[in-house]
Amino acid sequence: MDTASAPTTTTPPAPARSENPRKIGGILVRILIYLFLIAWAIVVIYPMAWTVMGSLRTDRELLFTPWGLPTHLHFENYLRAWKDAQIGQFFGNTLIVIIPSLFFTLLFSSMVAYVLARYEFRGRQFIFYLFLGGMMFPIILAMVPLYFIMEFLHIRNTFPGLSLVYVAFSFPFTVFFLYGFFRTLPRELMEAAIIDGASHTQTFFRVMLPLAQPGLVTAAIFNFLGQWNQFILPSALMDNTGLREGQTRSVLSQGLYYLQIKQQYTNDWSGMFAAVAIVMIPTLIVYIIFQNRIEQGLTVGALKG
């Protein structure tokens, strides 16, 4: 019997029934994620939009139609908040404190992070874990000793003193954040620069630091947002004396708190809304301008860390 002529039977492939449920499940999950993101965006955006609209309304409209749109745009509320409520002076005081604080925070933190990431020496890991421990240290526990130390050094109630405190409390997070960037930078570039005759300082500032620019920008934005909205430290270390005389060393967070107390007597709610908008708008502008840099810095840090 010729076996070659025997009929061969082939089994048909099983139908892919599991693909359709998987596709439907993936679509449902994606829809739920989008719905959650839309709801979250509404929860975040609506209070800010309502604050801006309230800053352009009158006190009567805020009290009787709080959820309506303004009939006329009253930009004089911002002028009244800027001058009469001294928001302009609080704004300037905050910039005086934050600008040097950001500069020295990034400068010193990048130096420390670079040394910990690129050089091998005894105790390196211990020092790094000390910075990690500093991130978990509550600010409130340092208030009393910090107050007496600054009083002893005669830097309490001064802008340089508050900037120095901001640098100290921003130091652990910034070192930890930049550590991942410097850890993964190509070692060949550092070795090539040293072979060409560059010192360690020149290698850091001319070669390695520019490569860590995404991390520096992201760290600067996070520190700016945190220091701009800081309330505990300036409240404990800066006096509110001079508010009535127009000469104050308070920052914006203290100024808003003062205005909130003042509303019990003046009832200038439109001016209060304008002051809140003035404080809120710079942070929104910074985030909108550097949004791509923030995403790039976080992505690079996550991939390289």
Sequence and secondary structure as in RCSB ss.txt:
>XXXX:A:sequence
MDTASAPTTTTPPAPARSENPRKIGGILVRILIYLFLIAWAIVVIYPMAWTVMGSLRTDRELLFTPWGLPTHLHF
ENYLRAWKDAQIGQFFGNTLIVIIPSLFFTLLFSSMVAYVLARYEFRGRQFIFYLFLGGMMFPIILAMVPLYFIM
EFLHIRNTFPGLSLVYVAFSFPFTVFFLYGFFRTLPRELMEAAIIDGASHTQTFFRVMLPLAQPGLVTAAIFNFL
GQWNQFILPSALMDNTGLREGQTRSVLSQGLYYLQIKQQYTNDWSGMFAAVAIVMIPTLIVYIIFQNRIEQGLTV
GALKG
>XXXX:A:secstr
  GGGS           SHHHHHHHHHHHHHHHHHHHHHHHHHHHHHHHHHHHHHTS HHHHHH TTS  SS  T
HHHHHHHHTT HHHHHHHHHHHHHHHHHHHHHHHHHHHHHHHH   TTHHHHHHHHHHHHTS GGGGHHHHHHHH
HHTT TTSHHHHHHHHHHHHHHHHHHHHHHHHHTS HHHHHHHHHTT  HHHHIIIIIHHHTHHHHHHHHHHHHH
HHHT  HHHHHHS  TTTTTT     HHHHHHHHHHHHHHH  HHHHHHHHHHHHHHHHHHHHHTHHHHHHHHHH
HHHH 
